[in-house]
Each structure stands twice: as C-alpha cells, then as structure tokens.
Amino acid sequence: MIVLFLLNSIQSNAQLLDQDLPVVSGSSPIIAARIRAQASTNIVFILVDDLGWSDLGCYGNRFIETPAIDQLAASGMRFTAAYTASVCTPSRGMILSGQYNARTGLYKVPFKGNDRPWARVVPPEPYGDLPVNAEPLGVLLSKGGYESMIVGKVHVPDSFSAGMNGKSNPEKAEVALGKQLHTKVVQFAEANPGKQVGPITRQAIEFIASNRDKSFFCYVGHHIPHIPLEARAELIKKYEAKWKQQPGKIHPHYAAMCEVMDESVSLILKVLDDLELRDKTMVVFFSDNGGVNRCFYDAKGEQVTDMIPLRGEKGGIYEGGIRVPMIVRWPGKVKPSSVCNTPVVSVDFLPTFTGIAGINLPKEQITDGVSLVPLMTGKGELKRREIFTYFPDYHHDFPGVAVRQGDYKLIKASEDGHLELYNLADDLGEERNLATRMPEKAEELNRILMDWMERVGAKSATPNPEYDSQKEHLLDPGAEEVRRRYLPKPLPE
C-alpha cells in the first residue's frame, strides 16, 4: 500500500509540474518534499562576474568567441532587457533573497569603505545583513527537497547564502562521469587555475554528477571575467594576434578570459548531456553586473571592454552598468532560439526557481520579484509596471537611483538631485535627456521612485561636510593602491 501511494504521488506531482503549478508548501513534511523533488526540474545557475551586455556572440560581439554560450542561446531564450545591481554583492544578494538591495541594505560591497572622502555626498553605510522577513533561496529549495550548493564566488553575508551547502562526492562523481569524461574535467581544472575557473568548473560538475539521482540546484559562481585579466597563455597569444588584425576597444586578455568562461559552460553542458540530465535541467546564464570600460571612475588604465550601444559601465546606473546578458535553456518549456524583450530583474529569480520547484513561499515572505515562467513558456506576460535601481555610492560613476517604466527610464542623481529621462525604445544609448522636454513624465516617475524608496526603507546619500572641490575626484590612498593592483595590462603594440 505504501509503495502504491508513493508511485501515485510521484505521478500526480509530475502532472502538476506539467501545468506549472506549485505543489509543495514551505512547511510540508520532509517525505512529501522528497517525493515531489523526484519529479522536479534541476537548475544550473551560471553567474559570471562583470561580463558586459554585448560581450557574447549571440549579443552581437564579433571579436570574442563564445560558441558554447551562443549555442545555449540557440537552444533556449535570450533576454535583451535583463537588469541587476551595478556591482557584485548587491546583485548576488538580490538573486538569493528575491529582494531589492534598497530593502535589505546590502547595496554595496560590505568591506568597501568610502574611497571618495572629499566628494559631494557621503554614501549611506550598508544597513542590513540579512533578507527582510524572508527565507533565502537555498533554505526554500532545501525545504522543497532540493540538494543546493554554491560553488565558487559567494560574496554575500551568510544569511543570504544559507541552505546552499549541499553535498558533493568526488568518488561517486568520478564513477558517474566515466574515465574519459572525468579525465577531461580534471585536465580542464588543471589547465585553468587562473581565477579558479578550472577548479570551480570541476567542483560544479562533481556536485551535479554526485546528485544526478536527486533534484539539485547548482549555483556556479565564477570570478571571471573580472579584472585583473588572467587566462591561458595560448589564448592570450591568440587574441593578441587577432587584436593586431582587428584592433578595437576590447582588451585581448579580456577576450581570452571570456573564451575560458565559454569553455567552462561547454563542459558543464556536455556533462548534463552525458549524464542524460539535459531534458530535466534548466540552465540559466547571467552576469552579476555590467562590464568594465576602464579601471575605476577616472578612466585610468587600458580599455577592458565596451558596452556599446549602451552607455556606462559597472558601478553606474546607466544601462551599461545594470543591463546584462541572460540566457535560459529549459527543454520542453522554452522555445529554442526565442528572444524576450520584456524587462526582467534579478529579484525575479527566487520566485521563478521556487515556482519551478513547486514550492509555495511562506505567507510572511516579502518578495520584490515575480515569476518569469509565463515569459519563458510563452503563456503570459508580467503584470509588473516598474523596475528599480538603487546605488547611492561612488564607484565607476556618480551615485543615484533609477526607475524604468515601459520604455521610459528616469535617473535621479544623489549629488544634486538632477533628473535624466530617457526613452530606451529609440535612445538605447541614453544620449538625449528628455527631462526638460517632458517635465510631467519626469515628475511622475520621480514620484514613483521616491514612493518606492520610502516603501522599502531605502537610505539616501547625505551632503559631505568634508567636501573639497579641488580634491573631489581623488581616491583615498588605500583605494589608490588597490586600483594600481587591478589596472589592466597594456594593449599589444
């Protein structure tokens, strides 16, 4: 009788999943979660570091070679308007909490102090270290019967990554992979120690192979292509030669890093194929923020990459800092070679992943995102009207906040409160400020933005009593030393 009940339960839950309906609540018994998990979709979430919106072949790049990621896009959905925070820690916090960084207070790198002591304003101190009335993604997935693990870069307080400490068994993984594939994985790890891309890839694959008979969530947190620029010697030589024939604004060492990143994705996808997990695994590729044009705000150092046609870069709230590549492959659900132009944001991942896992969020859970399943499956649209950006700090640009509603985006600068209004439909590069020509629209969006900041408890930058107009563009000595260590290598002559 018990066996018959279990079989009937698994079959019933599988039918519910086909209808995209949640079937397990956050407080369900463990046995129910395990039964449901056997019929669930696995999720591999590949998060890269500082990859620009236009740095992939499938987004129009003609210098950097990314065949595996391009093929991932060809077999899934490419998002053209995916947003996140402008630097790494708040972006990762938004993914894991489903909450805007303005709500959690995790809006900047926690260990980064105010490196602009003479600037016009003083950024607020980070004012939170845990999600607000919410369980993080890892805890929710664990309650749903998932084995979940972060491999690689975490860069958030423990409260955000809780529940992501799944188990991996290298010996079991070696058996599952087989000698030939396991050898390939080991060789890749040994050949690519820079930025730990090889070891991180191996750890992720061993986790996947160890849990092939369970439902799993594998978060692959890469450190690339973040500066400093490191890659295998032969790839650097390849792109230096290519750059001499095709000079441009992309540093050849950066391009080499991106190709290593693509090789890592290729190997992970091959493992899913060989372990016959492709058809029951969603793969998501995402960048934690925009790319870097030059090192830090004053454009010192060699060119790294270029977000053209977007304006700006990492550490700023123009599109180049917050709009990132996003690709989703979900066999049987997402149409191959599809493109989604609807704006989405990284707080959407938590409700999307928990919904796919069949997990109902606790009633008290505060969530700023919405499930993207309707967009992915082509079965509906999102009801959300606005997407917000909060970064009242100096990094690669001026501090400020922003809101996007439809095609319009409003920026409010923290230093002097000036407004910039852009119609992204016909001005993707944010070149024509419409604030004075469309004052009513600018004021409407400003009210929405200010109401949102009050609603989520966002703190603002304040006037700096130490402001010095002669020194406002200078970094403090400690930050200056950090910058020297991170400056990109000179371009080949």
Secondary structure, 3 states (H helix, E strand, C coil): CHHHHHHHHHHHHHHHHHCCCCCEECCCCHHHHHHHHCCCCEEEEEEECCCCCCCCHHHCCCCCCCHHHHHHHHCCEEEEEEECCCCHHHHHHHHHHCCCHHHHCCCCCCCCCCCCCCCCEECCCCCCCCCCCCCCHHHHHHHCCCEEEEEECCCCCHHHHCCCECCCCHHHHHHHHCHHHHHHHHHHHHHCCHHHHHHHHHHHHHHHHHCCCCCEEEEEECCCCCCCCCCCHHHHHHHHHHHHHCCCCCCHHHHHHHHHHHHHHHHHHHHHHHCCCHHHEEEEEEECCCCCCCECCCCECCCCCCCCCCCCCCCCCCHHHHEEEEEEECCCCCCCCEEECCCEEHHHHHHHHHHHCCEECCCCCCCCCCCCHHHHHCCCCCCCCEEEEEECCCCCCCCEEEEEECCEEEEEECCCCCEEEEECCCCCCCCCCCCCCCHHHHHHHHHHHHHHHHHHCCCCCEECCCCCCCCCCCCCHHHHHHHHHHCCCCCCC
